[in-house]
Amino acid sequence: MRIPLRDNTVLLADLYRPDTADRLPTAVRRTPYGRSGAPGGRSVDGLRLVRAGYNLLVQSTRGRDGSDGAFRPFATEREDGADTLDWVAAQPWCDGRTALFGRSYEGMAALLAAPDSGCGAVAAQVAPGSRAGATRSGGAFQLGFCLHWVLCDLVLPELAAGSAAAAEVIAALDDIDRLYADPGAALELLDRCAPYYRDWLEEPAVAEEPAAGPPLLSIGGWYDIFLADGLAARSRRPELSTLVVGPWSHCVTGGIFPQRRYGHAADEDVVDITALHIAHFDRALKGRDTAPGAPVRLFVTGADEWRDFPCWPVPGTTDQAVHLAGRGRAAEGDGRLLPEPAEPASDQLRHDPAAPVPTCGGATLMTGMFVGADCGPLDQRDVERHPHVLRYTGDRLHRPLTVIGEVRVVLGFAATTPDADLAAKLVDVHPDGRAELLCDGVLRARHRDPGAPAGLEPGRITELAVRLGAVAHRFGAGHRIRLDLAASNFPRFDLDPALAAGVVGAVHHGGAHGSCLVLPVSPD
């Protein structure tokens, strides 16, 4: 199919439909990754969707796989998607009812286009909600993801195999650890083959928030880099919408990581992602009473089981603060988490750009992503030995504690410079000492108010809130809760060029300017 847009650009698409003359509702998947292969993408059985009574249109986005125009990620997906749905709805094989769906970038394109079109349903799996949501976190640049994604998934597939250009990109990918350490060394190549990359580096930290749209099926993973955007999108579309979050990363969907297995029920194939899509489309487009289970279905790690809830945030949870404490030697492991504030003290937070705290697991999407070698619930003990990691550990739990919702840490922080990076991790310390990462986040302090960047006043204690992300986790009896703090998590997040080696600031605890970890505790 050749689909014209408002600016006369023509995009190519493939149409799959049942062997019938009937007009049918049409599901549209818009992709920059090529139309060959499975028509529904990696997680959805597209032909099963067709057998359920839907046309399926798979379209190559602007400038990709034969479509006209120049590809600039994120830039025109809102308008191009809306134009595509207008064209589809007018075709003789469509009954006027349309849906958008997709995974990752495709899901983002669906979320952006849905509010401005006649779309009746949208399904987005492990998808960001905007360019800023994909490239930034807490004001820091998602270096680990962006550099690898652009070179491996956007640039290389468009180059002729065996060409000099392809060889240059492959060499860069093979040497990506050096490019992470010296990101400027990649800019000459990127300016030639992906000029939009420099725009991402220079964009403000304000995330564009998609408008509310039609009923949404949002599918995410606790270790997916875009989980926060997926939860936010679901909260804007509560009616007839469904949220499913499993023990998955962006590319690991079987529930099996190198150091952790969540059981057979954790596999997305067992969950049946295609059935969720069909039920969602049947309900939103055809008016059928085919609700795909509870409105919110979460896999609770630690308990390793699925649980159903009526909404998100989960009702009945209460924010409980555990307070940072210690004698000023958290870098040596003596930091504590206590139910009540202790005597005033502080810990110095140090940074060395020549030896930053390395990324180890979490919601990463970097090299090794298809085998999960660098993502998910990895043991943090080696990283915690880094001299610039502050560790705060609670007492052993006498009974299980279930935490479901957004986790944050509120810090009383006195910076030595006008800016600072604060990288935080929530860790489950097992009785055998294993320190399993649950969620992590970062805040570049000058972006503490995304709408009004402002530096810190050196020496003044400022309250800073770092969002660590969301969890649904049960800490078992005998386990301990731990908070790790550092001034870097590299190369997942880029290093703030304004920070030199030395003391970044002081984390205060106890007294009038105490710091605490805030956990949404479920009555279980």
C-alpha positions as CSV (number, residue, x, y, z in Angstrom):
1,M,0.0,0.0,0.0
2,R,1.1,3.6,-0.7
3,I,-0.3,6.0,1.9
4,P,-0.1,9.8,1.2
5,L,0.4,12.2,4.1
6,R,-0.6,15.9,4.4
7,D,2.8,17.1,3.1
8,N,2.5,14.6,0.1
9,T,5.1,12.3,1.6
10,V,4.2,8.7,0.7
11,L,4.7,5.9,3.3
12,L,4.7,2.2,2.4
13,A,2.7,-0.4,4.2
14,D,1.6,-4.1,4.0
15,L,-2.0,-5.0,4.5
16,Y,-3.1,-8.4,6.0
17,R,-6.8,-9.2,6.1
18,P,-9.1,-12.2,6.5
19,D,-10.4,-13.9,3.3
20,T,-13.6,-11.9,3.3
21,A,-15.3,-9.0,1.5
22,D,-16.6,-7.6,4.8
23,R,-15.4,-4.2,6.0
24,L,-13.5,-4.8,9.3
25,P,-11.8,-2.8,12.0
26,T,-8.2,-2.2,11.4
27,A,-5.2,-2.4,13.7
28,V,-2.2,-0.3,12.6
29,R,1.5,-1.0,13.6
30,R,3.9,1.8,12.5
31,T,7.5,0.7,12.7
32,P,11.0,2.0,11.8
33,Y,12.4,-1.5,11.9
34,G,11.2,-2.9,8.6
35,R,8.0,-4.7,7.5
36,S,9.6,-8.1,6.9
37,G,9.2,-10.8,9.5
38,A,6.4,-11.3,11.9
39,P,3.6,-8.8,11.0
40,G,2.6,-8.3,14.6
41,G,6.2,-7.6,15.8
42,R,8.1,-9.4,18.4
43,S,5.4,-10.1,21.0
44,V,2.1,-10.1,19.1
45,D,1.0,-12.9,16.7
46,G,-0.2,-10.7,13.8
47,L,-1.9,-13.4,11.8
48,R,-3.8,-14.5,14.9
49,L,-5.1,-10.9,15.2
50,V,-6.2,-11.2,11.6
51,R,-8.0,-14.5,12.3
52,A,-9.8,-12.7,15.2
53,G,-11.5,-10.5,12.6
54,Y,-9.1,-7.5,12.1
55,N,-7.3,-6.0,9.2
56,L,-3.6,-5.5,10.1
57,L,-1.7,-2.7,8.5
58,V,2.1,-2.7,9.0
59,Q,3.6,0.7,7.9
60,S,7.2,1.8,7.6
61,T,7.6,5.2,9.3
62,R,8.9,8.2,7.4
63,G,12.3,7.6,5.8
64,R,12.5,3.9,6.6
65,D,12.3,0.7,4.5
66,G,11.3,2.5,1.3
67,S,9.0,5.1,2.7
68,D,9.6,8.7,1.5
69,G,11.2,11.4,3.6
70,A,14.0,11.7,6.1
71,F,13.8,9.7,9.4
72,R,14.1,11.9,12.5
73,P,13.1,9.8,15.5
74,F,10.0,11.1,17.4
75,A,9.7,14.2,15.3
76,T,6.7,13.6,13.0
77,E,5.0,10.4,14.5
78,R,2.1,12.4,15.9
79,E,1.1,13.9,12.5
80,D,2.1,10.9,10.4
81,G,0.1,8.5,12.6
82,A,-3.0,10.7,12.5
83,D,-2.8,11.0,8.7
84,T,-2.4,7.3,8.3
85,L,-5.4,6.5,10.4
86,D,-7.5,9.0,8.5
87,W,-6.5,7.3,5.3
88,V,-7.2,3.8,6.7
89,A,-10.6,4.7,8.0
90,A,-11.7,5.9,4.5
91,Q,-10.7,2.6,2.7
92,P,-13.4,0.2,1.4
93,W,-11.9,-2.7,3.5
94,C,-12.1,-0.7,6.8
95,D,-15.4,-0.1,8.7
96,G,-14.0,3.1,10.1
97,R,-12.9,1.7,13.4
98,T,-9.1,1.8,14.0
99,A,-6.5,0.9,16.6
100,L,-2.8,1.6,17.0
101,F,-0.4,-0.8,18.6
102,G,3.3,-1.6,18.9
103,R,6.3,-2.4,21.0
104,S,9.0,0.0,22.1
105,Y,9.4,2.8,19.5
106,E,6.2,1.6,17.7
107,G,4.3,1.9,21.0
108,M,5.6,5.4,21.5
109,A,4.4,6.3,17.9
110,A,1.0,4.9,18.8
111,L,0.8,6.9,22.0
112,L,1.7,10.1,20.3
113,A,-0.7,9.7,17.4
114,A,-3.8,8.3,19.2
115,P,-5.1,11.6,20.7
116,D,-5.1,13.5,17.4
117,S,-6.8,10.8,15.3
118,G,-10.0,8.8,15.2
119,C,-8.3,5.9,16.9
120,G,-10.6,3.8,19.1
121,A,-8.0,1.9,21.0
122,V,-4.2,1.9,21.6
123,A,-1.9,-0.8,22.9
124,A,1.7,0.1,23.8
125,Q,4.3,-2.4,25.2
126,V,7.5,-1.3,26.9
127,A,7.1,2.1,25.2
128,P,8.3,5.6,26.0
129,G,5.8,8.4,25.8
130,S,8.0,11.0,24.2
131,R,11.5,11.9,23.0
132,A,12.5,13.2,26.4
133,G,11.0,10.1,28.1
134,A,13.2,8.0,25.9
135,T,16.4,9.9,26.0
136,R,16.4,11.5,29.5
137,S,15.9,10.4,33.1
138,G,15.9,12.9,35.9
139,G,17.6,15.3,33.6
140,A,20.5,13.0,32.8
141,F,21.1,11.7,29.3
142,Q,20.4,8.0,28.7
143,L,23.9,7.5,27.2
144,G,24.0,3.7,27.5
145,F,20.7,3.2,25.6
146,C,20.9,6.1,23.1
147,L,24.3,5.4,21.7
148,H,23.8,1.7,21.2
149,W,20.2,2.0,19.9
150,V,21.1,4.6,17.3
151,L,24.1,2.8,15.9
152,C,22.8,-0.8,16.2
153,D,19.1,-0.5,15.4
154,L,18.6,2.7,13.5
155,V,21.8,3.3,11.4
156,L,23.3,-0.1,10.7
157,P,20.1,-1.7,9.2
158,E,19.9,1.0,6.6
159,L,23.4,0.5,5.3
160,A,24.4,-1.9,2.6
161,A,25.9,-5.0,4.0
162,G,29.7,-5.1,3.4
163,S,29.9,-1.4,2.6
164,A,32.5,0.9,4.1
165,A,29.8,2.8,6.0
166,A,28.5,-0.4,7.6
167,A,32.1,-1.5,8.5
168,E,32.6,1.9,10.2
169,V,29.4,1.5,12.3
170,I,30.2,-2.1,13.2
171,A,33.7,-1.0,14.4
172,A,32.1,1.7,16.6
173,L,29.7,-0.9,18.1
174,D,32.6,-3.3,18.7
175,D,34.4,-0.4,20.5
176,I,31.4,1.0,22.3
177,D,32.9,0.8,25.7
178,R,35.6,3.3,24.6
179,L,32.9,5.5,23.1
180,Y,30.9,5.4,26.4
181,A,34.1,6.6,28.2
182,D,34.6,9.3,25.5
183,P,31.2,10.1,24.0
184,G,32.5,13.0,22.1
185,A,34.6,10.6,20.0
186,A,31.3,9.3,18.4
187,L,29.9,12.6,17.4
188,E,31.7,13.0,14.0
189,L,30.2,9.6,12.9
190,L,26.8,10.4,14.4
191,D,26.7,13.8,12.7
192,R,27.1,12.1,9.4
193,C,24.7,9.2,9.8
194,A,22.3,10.3,12.6
195,P,22.3,14.1,12.9
196,Y,19.3,14.0,15.2
197,Y,21.5,12.6,18.0
198,R,23.1,15.9,18.7
199,D,19.7,17.5,19.1
200,W,19.0,15.0,21.9
201,L,22.1,16.0,23.7
202,E,21.1,19.7,23.5
203,E,17.4,19.4,24.2
204,P,15.9,20.7,27.5
205,A,15.0,18.2,30.2
206,V,11.3,18.9,30.0
207,A,9.3,15.8,28.9
208,E,6.5,16.3,26.5
209,E,3.4,14.7,28.1
210,P,1.0,13.0,25.6
211,A,-2.6,14.0,25.9
212,A,-5.2,11.6,27.1
213,G,-6.6,9.4,24.3
214,P,-8.6,6.2,23.7
215,P,-8.6,3.2,26.0
216,L,-5.1,1.9,26.5
217,L,-3.5,-1.5,27.0
218,S,-0.1,-0.8,28.6
219,I,2.3,-3.6,29.0
220,G,5.6,-3.1,30.8
221,G,8.4,-4.7,32.8
222,W,9.8,-3.9,36.2
223,Y,13.2,-3.7,34.6
224,D,12.2,-1.9,31.5
225,I,13.9,1.4,30.8
226,F,10.5,3.0,29.8
227,L,8.3,1.7,32.7
228,A,7.7,5.2,34.2
229,D,6.3,6.5,30.9
230,G,4.1,3.4,30.6
231,L,2.6,3.9,34.1
232,A,2.1,7.6,33.4
233,A,0.3,6.9,30.1
234,R,-2.0,4.4,31.9
235,S,-2.9,6.9,34.6
236,R,-4.2,9.4,31.9
237,R,-6.5,6.8,30.4
238,P,-8.2,5.0,33.3
239,E,-11.5,4.0,31.7
240,L,-11.5,0.7,29.8
241,S,-7.7,0.6,30.1
242,T,-5.5,-2.2,31.3
243,L,-2.1,-2.3,32.8
244,V,0.1,-5.4,32.9
245,V,3.6,-5.4,34.4
246,G,5.8,-8.5,34.5
247,P,9.3,-9.4,35.7
248,W,10.8,-8.3,32.4
249,S,13.3,-5.9,30.9
250,H,13.0,-4.3,27.5
251,C,14.3,-7.4,25.7
252,V,14.1,-10.1,28.4
253,T,10.5,-11.3,28.4
254,G,10.8,-14.9,29.6
255,G,11.3,-14.1,33.3
256,I,14.8,-15.6,33.2
257,F,17.8,-13.4,33.9
258,P,21.4,-14.6,34.4
259,Q,21.1,-14.4,38.2
260,R,17.3,-14.8,38.7
261,R,14.4,-17.0,37.6
262,Y,10.9,-15.9,38.3
263,G,9.2,-19.2,37.3
264,H,7.1,-20.5,34.4
265,A,4.2,-18.2,34.9
266,A,6.5,-15.2,34.4
267,D,7.0,-15.9,30.6
268,E,5.2,-13.4,28.4
269,D,4.2,-16.3,26.2
270,V,2.4,-17.9,29.1
271,V,0.7,-14.5,29.8
272,D,-0.4,-14.5,26.1
273,I,0.3,-11.0,25.0
274,T,-1.7,-11.6,21.8
275,A,-4.8,-12.6,23.7
276,L,-4.5,-9.4,25.7
277,H,-4.5,-7.3,22.5
278,I,-7.5,-9.1,21.0
279,A,-9.5,-8.8,24.2
280,H,-8.6,-5.1,24.5
281,F,-9.5,-4.4,20.8
282,D,-12.7,-6.4,21.0
283,R,-13.9,-4.5,24.0
284,A,-12.9,-1.0,22.8
285,L,-13.7,-1.3,19.1
286,K,-16.5,-4.0,19.0
287,G,-18.1,-3.3,22.3
288,R,-17.8,-6.9,23.4
289,D,-17.6,-7.9,27.1
290,T,-14.1,-9.3,26.9
291,A,-12.2,-7.5,29.6
292,P,-8.7,-9.0,29.7
293,G,-8.8,-9.8,33.4
294,A,-8.4,-7.2,36.1
295,P,-7.7,-3.5,35.1
296,V,-4.3,-3.9,36.7
297,R,-2.3,-7.1,36.8
298,L,1.2,-7.1,38.4
299,F,3.8,-9.7,39.0
300,V,5.0,-9.3,42.6
301,T,8.6,-10.3,42.7
302,G,9.8,-11.9,45.9
303,A,6.5,-13.6,46.1
304,D,6.9,-14.5,42.4
305,E,3.2,-14.5,41.6
306,W,0.7,-12.5,39.6
307,R,-1.8,-10.3,41.6
308,D,-4.8,-8.3,40.3
309,F,-5.8,-4.8,41.4
310,P,-8.6,-2.4,40.5
311,C,-6.3,0.5,39.6
312,W,-2.9,2.1,39.7
313,P,-1.6,3.4,42.0
314,V,-2.7,0.3,44.0
315,P,-5.3,1.2,46.6
316,G,-4.5,0.6,50.3
317,T,-0.8,1.3,50.1
318,T,0.7,3.9,52.5
319,D,3.9,5.8,52.1
320,Q,6.3,4.8,54.9
321,A,9.6,6.6,55.5
322,V,12.7,4.8,56.6
323,H,15.4,7.3,57.7
324,L,19.0,7.4,56.7
325,A,21.4,7.3,59.7
326,G,25.0,6.6,60.5
327,R,28.2,8.1,61.8
328,G,29.4,9.6,58.6
329,R,31.0,6.4,57.2
330,A,28.3,5.1,54.8
331,A,31.0,4.6,52.1
332,E,32.4,2.0,54.4
333,G,29.0,0.3,54.8
334,D,28.0,1.6,58.2
335,G,25.0,3.6,56.9
336,R,21.7,2.5,58.4
337,L,17.9,2.7,57.6
338,L,15.9,3.3,60.7
339,P,12.1,3.7,61.4
340,E,12.8,7.0,63.2
341,P,15.3,9.8,62.7
342,A,18.6,9.4,64.5
343,E,21.1,12.0,65.7
344,P,22.2,14.5,63.1
345,A,25.2,13.5,60.9
346,S,26.2,13.5,57.3
347,D,28.1,11.5,54.6
348,Q,30.3,13.0,52.0
349,L,29.3,12.0,48.4
350,R,32.4,11.8,46.2
351,H,32.8,11.5,42.4
352,D,35.7,10.8,40.1
353,P,34.9,11.1,36.4
354,A,37.9,8.9,35.6
355,A,36.5,6.1,37.7
356,P,32.8,6.5,38.0
357,V,30.5,4.0,39.7
358,P,29.7,1.4,37.0
359,T,26.3,0.4,35.9
360,C,25.3,-3.1,37.1
361,G,21.9,-4.3,36.2
362,G,18.6,-2.4,36.6
363,A,16.4,-1.0,33.8
364,T,19.2,-0.8,31.2
365,L,19.0,-1.2,27.5
366,M,22.6,-1.4,26.3
367,T,25.0,-4.0,24.9
368,G,24.1,-7.5,26.0
369,M,20.5,-6.5,26.1
370,F,19.1,-9.6,24.2
371,V,20.6,-12.0,26.8
372,G,20.0,-9.7,29.8
373,A,23.7,-9.9,30.7
374,D,23.8,-6.3,31.8
375,C,20.2,-5.7,33.0
376,G,17.7,-6.7,35.6
377,P,18.1,-8.0,39.2
378,L,21.9,-8.3,39.3
379,D,23.9,-8.7,42.6
380,Q,25.2,-5.3,43.6
381,R,28.0,-6.4,46.0
382,D,30.9,-5.8,43.6
383,V,29.6,-2.3,42.8
384,E,29.0,-1.5,46.5
385,R,32.7,-2.0,47.1
386,H,33.4,1.1,45.0
387,P,34.7,3.7,47.4
388,H,32.2,6.3,46.3
389,V,29.0,4.3,47.0
390,L,27.1,5.2,50.2
391,R,25.3,2.2,51.7
392,Y,22.3,2.4,54.1
393,T,21.0,-0.9,55.3
394,G,18.0,-1.7,57.5
395,D,17.6,-4.4,60.1
396,R,16.5,-7.9,59.3
397,L,12.8,-8.1,58.7
398,H,10.9,-10.2,61.2
399,R,8.0,-10.6,58.8
400,P,7.5,-10.1,55.0
401,L,7.0,-6.6,53.7
402,T,5.3,-5.9,50.4
403,V,6.1,-2.7,48.5
404,I,3.9,-1.7,45.5
405,G,4.2,1.6,43.8
406,E,6.6,4.5,43.1
407,V,9.7,4.5,45.3
408,R,11.6,7.8,46.0
409,V,14.3,9.0,48.3
410,V,14.2,12.5,49.8
411,L,17.6,13.9,50.6
412,G,18.9,16.8,52.6
413,F,21.8,17.6,50.3
414,A,24.4,20.3,50.7
415,A,26.3,20.6,47.4
416,T,29.8,21.9,47.0
417,T,29.1,23.0,43.4
418,P,26.0,24.4,41.6
419,D,25.1,20.9,40.2
420,A,25.3,17.3,41.2
421,D,24.2,13.9,40.0
422,L,22.4,11.7,42.6
423,A,22.0,8.1,41.6
424,A,20.0,5.9,43.9
425,K,19.1,2.2,44.1
426,L,16.7,0.1,46.1
427,V,18.2,-3.2,47.0
428,D,16.9,-6.4,48.6
429,V,19.7,-8.0,50.7
430,H,19.1,-11.7,51.1
431,P,20.0,-13.7,54.1
432,D,23.1,-15.1,52.3
433,G,24.3,-11.5,51.5
434,R,23.1,-11.3,47.9
435,A,22.2,-7.7,47.2
436,E,19.5,-7.9,44.5
437,L,18.7,-4.6,42.6
438,L,15.0,-3.8,42.5
439,C,14.9,-0.3,40.9
440,D,17.1,2.7,40.4
441,G,16.9,6.3,39.3
442,V,18.9,9.5,39.0
443,L,18.5,13.2,39.5
444,R,20.7,15.9,37.9
445,A,20.1,18.5,40.6
446,R,19.8,21.5,38.4
447,H,16.8,19.8,36.8
448,R,15.0,19.1,40.1
449,D,12.2,21.3,38.7
450,P,12.0,20.2,35.0
451,G,10.3,23.4,34.0
452,A,12.8,25.7,35.5
453,P,16.4,24.5,35.6
454,A,18.4,26.1,38.4
455,G,21.7,25.5,40.0
456,L,22.2,24.7,43.7
457,E,23.6,27.2,46.2
458,P,26.9,25.6,47.4
459,G,26.9,24.9,51.1
460,R,23.1,25.3,51.5
461,I,21.1,22.2,52.5
462,T,18.5,21.7,49.7
463,E,15.8,19.1,49.8
464,L,16.1,16.9,46.6
465,A,13.8,14.1,45.7
466,V,15.1,11.2,43.5
467,R,12.6,9.0,41.8
468,L,13.8,5.4,41.8
469,G,10.9,4.0,39.7
470,A,8.2,1.6,40.5
471,V,8.2,-1.9,42.1
472,A,5.9,-4.6,43.2
473,H,8.1,-6.6,45.5
474,R,7.8,-8.7,48.7
475,F,10.9,-8.5,51.0
476,G,11.0,-11.9,52.7
477,A,11.4,-12.4,56.5
478,G,15.1,-12.3,57.3
479,H,15.8,-10.0,54.3
480,R,17.1,-6.4,54.7
481,I,16.2,-3.2,52.8
482,R,19.2,-1.2,51.4
483,L,19.6,2.1,49.7
484,D,22.7,2.7,47.6
485,L,23.6,6.3,46.8
486,A,26.3,7.5,44.4
487,A,27.2,10.5,42.1
488,S,27.2,8.3,39.0
489,N,25.7,5.2,37.4
490,F,27.8,5.0,34.2
491,P,27.3,4.4,31.3
492,R,23.6,4.0,31.8
493,F,23.5,7.8,32.5
494,D,26.1,10.2,31.1
495,L,28.5,12.0,33.4
496,D,27.7,15.6,34.2
497,P,30.5,17.5,32.5
498,A,30.3,20.2,35.2
499,L,31.5,17.8,37.9
500,A,35.2,17.4,38.6
501,A,36.8,14.9,40.9
502,G,36.3,15.4,44.6
503,V,33.5,15.9,47.1
504,V,30.2,16.6,45.3
505,G,28.3,17.4,48.5
506,A,27.1,16.0,51.8
507,V,24.0,13.9,52.5
508,H,22.5,15.0,55.8
509,H,20.5,12.7,58.0
510,G,18.8,13.1,61.3
511,G,17.8,16.5,62.7
512,A,16.0,19.2,60.8
513,H,17.4,18.3,57.4
514,G,17.1,14.5,57.5
515,S,17.0,12.2,54.5
516,C,14.6,9.3,54.1
517,L,13.6,6.5,51.7
518,V,9.9,6.5,51.0
519,L,8.3,3.1,50.3
520,P,4.6,2.5,49.3
521,V,3.8,-0.3,51.7
522,S,0.9,-2.7,50.9
523,P,-1.1,-4.2,53.8
524,D,-0.7,-7.5,51.9
